[in-house]
Every structure is written in structure tokens, then in C-alpha cells.
Amino acid sequence: MSEPLVRLENVRFAYGERMILRDISLSIPRGQVVAIMGGSGCGKTTMLRLIGGQERAVGGRVLVDGQDVGKLDREDLYALRRRMGMLFQFGALFTDMTVFDNVAFPLREHTDLPPELINDLVLMKLHAVGLRGAAQLRPGELSGGMARRVALARTIALDPMLLMYDEPFTGLDPISLGVIGQLIRRLNNALGASSLIVTHDIQESLQIVDYIYFISEGRVVAEGTPDEIRNTSDPFVHQFVHAEADGPVPFHYPAGDYATALVGGAG
């Protein structure tokens, strides 16, 4: 069995005194699509930042393709990042550029390819997401789903080994959401890449991913394949999958006795 492309080993991370990740361990096998799920503020996006080297763990190791990200110098980190693609929440397209120029941007920044070849590569990426005909439009002329597809084309411009998605389904209508989900799966397979998806959308993820990790309070609290997640009796996963207000994740923030607070003032 081949070594996972990404491996987190007992990773801890904090912003000042506030601990975000507490002894997290997980792996992303080569060629697979893995989802990270959990409530807001549990550390999902922080994991993407650690893998990309924007942040460094205070404990444990973050390994990408066998390299310890936390120990890389600036030059080696930038070289590793060129082998990653990142789809930011809401796409983060350059609004003053055309669709074509948005997708061409990483190719122009990170390669010495001639304009003719960049032109062909951009059109190939746009064709892969169904938007070759929109090449000369600007982001403001696109629907939300189309803009997300352009961002996806830009994400795969350099044929990365690792694709990371930060809430790729947020704000999309059901049709666009389904299209983006299937594109993520299909492009991962076509590129022979690995994909890591941070998302709240459990139902769409179950259709396209190979494995899911659930995070709560900075720890992995559950994990499994889509079939295992569908059939689980784990209380946390059941609450998350069925969107229940109360359970292992409580509805009420910790507080004193309610009756006492009503009689004696704020409590």
C-alpha cells in the first residue's frame, strides 16, 4: 500500500492561548477524495492552512508527499505549493480580469510557457468545467455556480497533485451544487490527484468522497467511508447527518441554573 499523500501526525495548533487543534491525526491517500466535517470554528480551515504552510503546527507533524511542511524553508515551501490547488470559499476570482485571464493567472505566474501554449491550456481547463464559451466574460457577469466553476478551472490550471476545497458548495442552488460535486470527483480522477474538501454539506459529500473525518473541539471524533457514515450509530455523526439541534453538540452554551438566573438576575 502506497504512502498517503498527506498525513497529519498528532498535530496541535493554537492562536495565542486559544487551542484550535488538539492532537489531530488523519491521512489522505493518493487518488482519493476525503472530506473534513464539523461545526463552525472546529479547526477545519485551519487544517488547510497548515497543509499549505500558511500556519505552522505547535506540535506534531504535517507531511505532504513525504515532506514535513513545518520544516520547509521559503523556497521549498513555495515549490511545494505550486503542486497544490486551492479553491477558496466563494471562489475568490479577480473581478477586474476576464474568465480567461483568471485561469491563466497561475500559469503566467509560475511557468515560462509561451502564450500559445497557455492559451490552449486555459481553454482545455475551461472546457473541462463546461465554460470555454465564457472565456471573455468577467466574474460579475457570471452566476454563482458559473463563478465557482471558473475558480475550479483555475484551481486545476497547474495540474496539482493535491486539490483543497474550502466550503465549495456554500451558496449554490441544488443544480449548481450537484454539478460542482461531480466535477470535483471527475477532475480528481482525471488528474490522478488527491482532494481534501472542507464542507458542511453531508448529503452531497456522501455521493462523491471516499472517506470522511468528523472534527469537534479540535479532535477527530468519528471517521469512516460513506456507507459506514450512513449506517453509523455514533451519536455525534447521527446529530450532524440529521441536523439535530441537540446532542453531543449541545444547543445551550454552558450557563448557571435557569430558574436562579430569572429570579436573581443575569446568570
C-alpha positions in Angstrom: 0.0 0.0 0.0 1.5 3.4 -1.0 2.2 6.1 1.5 -0.6 8.7 1.9 -0.1 11.9 0.0 -1.0 13.9 3.2 -0.6 12.8 6.8 -1.2 14.7 10.0 0.5 13.2 13.0 -0.7 14.3 16.5 -1.0 17.9 15.2 -1.7 20.7 17.7 -2.3 24.3 16.8 -3.3 27.4 18.8 -4.0 31.1 18.1 -2.3 32.5 21.2 -3.8 30.9 24.2 -6.8 29.5 22.3 -6.2 25.9 21.3 -7.8 25.0 17.9 -6.4 21.6 17.1 -5.7 19.0 19.8 -3.7 16.0 18.8 -5.2 15.6 15.3 -4.1 12.6 13.2 -5.5 11.8 9.8 -4.4 10.8 6.3 -5.3 11.5 2.7 -4.5 8.5 0.4 -3.2 9.2 -3.1 -6.0 9.3 -5.7 -8.8 9.7 -3.1 -11.3 12.4 -2.2 -11.5 13.0 1.6 -14.0 15.3 3.4 -13.4 17.1 6.7 -16.6 17.9 8.5 -17.6 19.5 11.8 -19.3 22.6 13.3 -18.1 26.2 12.6 -14.9 27.0 14.5 -13.7 23.4 15.0 -10.5 23.9 13.0 -11.3 22.6 9.6 -10.0 25.5 7.6 -7.0 25.8 9.9 -6.0 22.3 8.7 -6.0 23.5 5.1 -3.7 26.4 6.2 -1.4 24.0 8.0 -1.1 21.8 4.9 -0.5 24.8 2.7 2.1 26.2 5.1 0.3 29.4 5.9 0.4 28.3 9.5 2.8 26.1 11.4 1.8 23.5 14.0 2.9 24.0 17.6 3.1 20.2 17.9 3.1 17.1 15.8 3.9 16.9 12.1 2.2 17.9 8.8 3.6 15.7 6.0 2.8 16.3 2.3 4.4 14.0 -0.3 6.8 12.9 2.4 7.9 16.5 3.2 7.5 18.0 6.7 5.7 21.2 5.8 6.6 22.9 9.1 10.4 22.5 8.5 10.5 23.7 4.8 12.3 26.9 4.0 10.6 29.6 1.9 11.9 28.3 -1.4 11.0 24.7 -0.8 7.6 25.7 0.6 6.7 27.7 -2.5 7.9 24.8 -4.7 5.5 22.5 -2.8 2.6 25.0 -3.0 2.9 25.0 -6.8 1.9 21.4 -6.7 -1.3 22.2 -4.8 -4.5 23.8 -5.9 -6.8 25.7 -3.6 -10.5 26.6 -4.2 -11.3 29.3 -1.8 -14.8 29.8 -0.3 -16.9 31.8 -2.8 -14.2 31.3 -5.5 -12.1 34.5 -4.9 -11.9 35.4 -8.5 -10.1 38.6 -9.7 -13.1 40.8 -10.5 -11.2 43.1 -12.9 -10.0 40.1 -15.1 -11.8 38.1 -17.7 -12.5 34.4 -17.0 -9.7 33.5 -19.4 -7.2 35.7 -17.5 -8.3 34.3 -14.1 -7.5 30.8 -15.2 -4.3 31.9 -17.0 -3.0 33.7 -13.9 -1.2 30.8 -12.2 0.2 29.6 -15.5 1.7 33.1 -16.1 2.9 33.4 -12.6 4.5 30.1 -12.1 5.7 28.9 -15.5 7.6 30.1 -18.5 5.2 28.6 -21.0 4.7 30.5 -24.3 1.4 32.4 -24.7 0.2 30.0 -27.4 0.5 27.0 -25.0 -1.1 28.9 -22.1 -4.0 29.8 -24.4 -4.5 26.1 -25.2 -4.2 25.0 -21.6 -6.7 27.6 -20.4 -9.2 26.6 -23.0 -8.7 23.0 -22.0 -9.4 23.7 -18.3 -12.4 25.9 -19.1 -13.8 23.1 -21.4 -13.4 20.6 -18.6 -15.8 22.7 -16.4 -18.1 23.5 -19.3 -17.3 27.2 -19.6 -15.0 27.6 -22.7 -17.7 29.8 -24.2 -17.5 32.2 -21.2 -13.7 32.9 -21.6 -14.1 36.6 -22.3 -16.8 37.3 -19.6 -15.9 38.9 -16.3 -16.8 37.4 -12.9 -19.6 40.0 -12.4 -21.4 38.6 -15.5 -21.5 35.1 -14.1 -23.9 33.2 -11.9 -22.7 31.9 -8.6 -22.4 28.4 -9.9 -20.5 29.5 -13.0 -18.1 31.6 -11.0 -17.4 28.6 -8.8 -16.6 26.5 -11.9 -14.2 29.2 -13.2 -12.5 29.1 -9.8 -12.3 25.3 -10.1 -10.7 25.6 -13.6 -8.1 28.0 -12.1 -7.5 25.5 -9.2 -6.5 22.8 -11.7 -4.5 25.1 -14.0 -1.2 23.7 -12.9 -2.4 20.0 -12.8 -1.8 19.8 -9.0 -1.2 16.6 -7.0 -3.3 17.9 -4.2 -6.6 19.8 -4.5 -8.0 21.6 -1.4 -11.6 22.9 -1.3 -12.8 25.3 1.4 -16.6 25.1 1.6 -17.0 24.6 -2.2 -20.8 24.2 -2.0 -21.7 27.3 0.0 -24.4 29.5 -1.5 -25.1 27.3 -4.5 -28.5 26.2 -5.8 -29.2 22.5 -5.9 -28.3 22.1 -9.6 -25.0 24.0 -9.3 -24.2 22.2 -6.1 -24.6 18.8 -7.9 -22.5 20.0 -10.9 -19.6 21.2 -8.7 -19.7 18.0 -6.7 -19.5 15.8 -9.7 -16.7 18.0 -11.2 -14.7 17.6 -8.1 -14.9 13.9 -8.3 -14.3 13.7 -12.0 -11.4 16.1 -12.1 -9.7 14.3 -9.2 -9.9 11.0 -11.1 -8.7 12.6 -14.4 -5.7 14.3 -12.8 -4.8 11.3 -10.6 -4.8 13.8 -7.7 -5.9 13.7 -4.1 -8.6 16.0 -2.9 -9.4 17.4 0.6 -12.9 19.0 1.0 -13.8 21.1 4.0 -17.6 21.2 3.9 -20.9 21.2 5.9 -22.8 19.6 3.1 -23.1 16.0 4.3 -25.5 14.7 1.6 -23.5 15.9 -1.4 -20.3 14.7 0.1 -21.6 11.2 0.7 -22.1 11.0 -3.1 -18.5 11.9 -4.1 -16.0 11.2 -1.4 -14.1 8.1 -0.4 -13.7 8.9 3.3 -14.9 11.4 5.9 -13.4 12.7 9.1 -15.6 14.5 11.7 -13.9 17.1 13.8 -15.2 18.5 17.1 -13.4 20.7 19.7 -10.1 20.2 17.8 -10.2 16.4 17.7 -11.2 13.7 15.3 -14.4 12.3 16.9 -15.5 10.0 14.1 -14.5 8.7 10.7 -15.5 6.3 8.0 -16.5 5.6 4.5 -19.8 7.0 3.1 -21.5 3.6 3.8 -20.2 3.5 7.3 -21.3 7.1 8.0 -24.8 6.4 6.6 -25.2 3.4 8.9 -23.4 4.7 12.0 -24.8 4.6 15.5 -22.3 7.2 16.7 -24.2 10.0 18.4 -22.1 12.9 17.1 -22.3 11.7 13.5 -26.1 11.0 13.8 -26.6 14.5 15.1 -24.6 16.1 12.3 -26.1 14.0 9.5 -29.6 14.6 10.6 -29.1 18.2 11.6 -30.5 17.7 15.1 -30.3 20.8 17.4 -29.2 19.0 20.5 -27.0 16.0 21.2 -23.3 15.6 21.8 -23.0 19.2 20.5 -25.3 21.0 22.9 -27.8 23.7 21.9 -27.2 25.7 25.0 -23.9 27.4 25.8 -22.8 26.4 29.4 -24.7 28.5 31.9 -25.9 28.5 35.5 -29.3 27.4 36.7 -32.0 29.0 34.6 -34.6 29.5 37.4 -31.9 31.1 39.6 -30.9 33.4 36.8 -34.5 34.5 36.3 -35.0 35.3 40.0 -31.6 36.6 40.9 -30.6 38.5 37.7 -28.2 37.6 34.8 -26.5 34.3 35.4 
